[in-house]
C-alpha cells in the first residue's frame, strides 16, 4: 500500500532565537521548499499541520520559519522530527519515476519468471540510482537503475521486473 505522506526533510536544530529551524532536506530538489505553503510535522505521536512563513537556504540546509512559532523555546522540542507532505502536495513525478518509499518492499522478479528477492533500499549515486535487493538466497545485490536492468516497476502488482545482466551477480 502506498504511504500517505512523504518525508521531505528532518529538523536538525533550531536556527537563531526567533523560532526558525534548520532542516536537512531528504528530497531530490531542496528548492521545492520555496513553493511550499504547508507541511506536516511528525512528532512521533501526532501529525501537526504547519504553515510556512519563510524559507531561506544555508549551505546544504533549508531554514524554515513556521507561522505562530516566534521563539526558540516554542520550536526546540521538534528537533530530529520529520517534515512530511501529503502525496497530493508532493513533487509531480515524470514518466517512469517513483518515490523511493514506494519501491522499498517490492518483489523482484526476473524476466525469466524467477522470484529473485525484495527491494531493500535505493542508493542515490551521482550517475544513476542503484536498487539494493535482498536476494532469496540471503545475499544482497546491487542493480543499477538503468533500462537494460530494471525493465518495469508496477506499483499495482507490487513488483519490479528485472533483467540480470552478465556479471551482475558476481561478487
N, C-alpha and C positions, 0 to 999 in steps of 0.2 A: 504494500500500500504506500502511496506517495506521502511524504511528510507534508504537513500543512504549512509549516514555517521553515524558512531557510535562514541559516546564520550568515550574517554579512560582516560581523566584527565582534571583537571582545574588548571590553573596557579594561585597559591595563592599569590606569591610575587616574587620579584627579589631575587637573591642569590649572594651576593658579588657585585663587581662593573664591572665585565668583561662580563656582558650580560647573565649570567646564570639565570634560573628561577627555582623556587621551584614549583613542580606540585603535587597536591593531586590526586592520581590515582583513577579512577572510574571503573577500570577493575578488574576482579577476580584475575588476575595474573600480578602484577606490573612488574615482571621480563620480561614480553613481551616487555618492552621498550628497553631492551638490543639489540634485533634483529631489532628494528625499525630504518629505514634509513630516512623515510619521514613521515610527518604528515601534518595535515591541521589545521591552526589556525582560529577559528571562531571569528571574531572581532565584530560580530553583524550585520555589514553592508556588510562584504565580507569574503570570504574564501581565506586565503593566504597559499600557499604550502610552507612548511618549510623543510629544510634539517637538520637532527640532526647530530651535530658534536660530542657530547659526552653525556654519560649517567652515572650518579652516583646515589647511594641510600643513603638516610639520614633519619633515623627513619622511619616513615610511608610515607615519601615523595620520589619523584624521582626528581633529579636535572638534568635539561636538558640544553644543550648549543646548540643554533641554529647557523648554519653556516652564517656568514655575520653580526651577531649581537654580537659585541665585547664590548659593552659599556652599562652600566645600563640605560643610557638615551634612547638608541635605543629600549629597550625592556620593559621599565616601563609601557608604555601605554597599554600593553597586560595583565596587572593584572586582575584577575577574568574572563578571557576569556577561552573558552573551547578548548581542543585539541581533534581533531577528526581523525579518519582514515576512508578511504573508505571501503565499505563492502568487497572488494577484499583483502584488507590488514588486515582485522580483523582476530582474532584468529580463527582457524578452530574449529568448534563445533563437539562434539561427538554425537553419535546417541541419539535421544530424548533430546538434549539440544537446547535451544533457547536463543536469546538475549532478555533481559528484555524489551527493547524498542519495540520489535516486539509483545510482549504479551499484552502490555497496549492497551486497547480499544477493545480487542477481546470479542465477545459474549460468554456468558457462558450458556451451555445447559446441562440439566441433562440427565442421561442415561434412564430416563423415558420420554424424549422428551419435557420436560418443559423448556421454555426460562427463565433462572434464573436471569441474570444480565450481568454485564460488568466487565472485569478485570481493576482495577483502578491502582494497583501497585503490585510489588513483593518485599517482605521483605526478606533480606538475613540473616537468623539466623544461628547459628552455625551448627545445625543438618541438617535441610532441609529448602529450600525456602518456603515461605508462600505467597499464592496469596491473595491479598486484592481485594475483589469483592464487587462492588456496586450492591446490590440486587434490583430487580424491585420493591420491597416493600419499597424502600427508606432506608433500613438498610445496614450497612457494615458488611461483613462476611469475616472470615479468613479461607482459605482452605490450609491445608498442601500439599506441592508438593510431594506427595508420590503416588505410583502406584495405591493404593486402592482408592484414592480420585480423582486425576487428571488422567483420563483414556486416553485422547488423546488431542494433540494440533495440529490443522490443520490450517496452515497459509494461505493456498489457500482458504479455506472456511471462514477464519477469525473467527474461533470458538474454544472454549475449551469444551471438553466433560468431565463432572464431575459425580462422584457418591457421593451422600450425605450420609456420614457415620452416624450411630446412634449417637446422641448427638452433631453433628457438628453445628446445627443451634441454639442450646440452648445458651442463653446469660448468 
